[in-house]
């Protein structure tokens, strides 16, 4: 019933720790999900750096930022400047290339406070790898949700349980947020044997759950066998992210780039190093250099006109 258990590896991103779940050495992807980080949980002191990720590029994927607590400010080179709050969906499709930053608003930074959330990267299928970049943001009440008997479920992306989320996914997938009270029993979307998705997993973001008579705790991902139809029981109040989908084929991942060929990643590296990817107009004074470049902050490359857009 359980194919693999992955323990999140703690990574320091410069004053802020994340739990890196995917990619894992023996399991690079679950469906199209190629990257999964748990941000926090953390409590920032007043005046601390908090979230301070300088502008950086992506290709070949969609990013999905989803918070349980806290707030992040998103800037991108399409012209979007969006505050992300708990329960909202921040869906950014890089396609042939996008640049964005993730910061804590200065006022929020001065006050301090909690931060806890998830960031996922979803690899695009072959036919969508080079689509135009795009950005979508959904408020908390714009997503399908269900609540009954101690179970709260929100469909963050894709299709599951007869519902469809509004974010424009490019391949079959689902991403569900569960809040479970102690003793609640529930089940993930069906697997391959029941006409569901080929690959599925559960990530315990808070609390502990029981699956197949085994106990799992915060920071663990349970990868299910394709035909498994388990019952999940919450042992304490728990937050669980349920994800899965159909594979999109082998993908390479290097730094922030995802592609089906090394040549495309090499091109993206060259484009970023040469300053051919525009920085966000609202956050253009610094950027993150390529990993093989000096780690110190560098001056921004010469401005490049961003693609036509109609920000909202």
WOGIMO-V200972 format. One record per backbone hydrogen bond with DSSP energy under -1.0 kcal/mol. CO is the residue of the C=O (numbers start at 1). NH is the residue of the N-H. If there is no record, write none. Layout:
# WOGIMO-V200972
co nh
CO NH
CO NH
This chain:
# WOGIMO-V200972
co nh
1 225
4 223
6 221
9 20
11 18
16 13
17 40
18 11
19 38
20 9
22 36
24 27
27 24
30 33
32 123
33 30
35 121
36 21
36 22
37 119
38 19
39 117
42 115
44 113
45 48
51 104
53 102
55 288
56 100
58 98
59 258
60 124
61 94
62 122
63 92
64 120
65 90
66 118
67 87
69 116
72 84
73 103
74 82
75 101
76 79
80 76
82 74
84 72
85 88
89 138
90 65
91 136
92 63
93 134
94 97
95 60
98 58
99 77
100 56
101 75
102 53
103 73
105 109
106 110
107 111
108 112
109 47
113 44
115 42
116 68
116 69
117 39
118 66
119 37
120 64
121 34
121 35
122 62
125 128
128 131
131 96
134 93
136 91
138 89
139 142
144 155
146 153
148 151
150 181
151 148
152 179
153 146
154 177
157 175
158 165
160 163
163 160
167 169
172 246
173 159
174 244
175 156
175 157
176 242
177 154
178 240
179 152
180 238
181 184
184 234
186 232
190 197
191 194
191 196
192 195
199 245
200 224
201 243
202 222
203 241
204 219
206 239
207 218
208 235
208 236
209 216
210 233
211 214
214 211
216 209
217 220
219 8
220 204
221 6
222 202
223 3
223 4
225 228
226 192
232 186
233 210
234 183
238 180
239 205
239 206
240 178
241 203
242 176
243 201
244 174
245 199
252 259
254 257
257 254
259 252
261 265
262 266
263 267
264 268
265 269
266 270
267 271
268 272
269 273
270 274
271 276
272 275
280 283
290 293
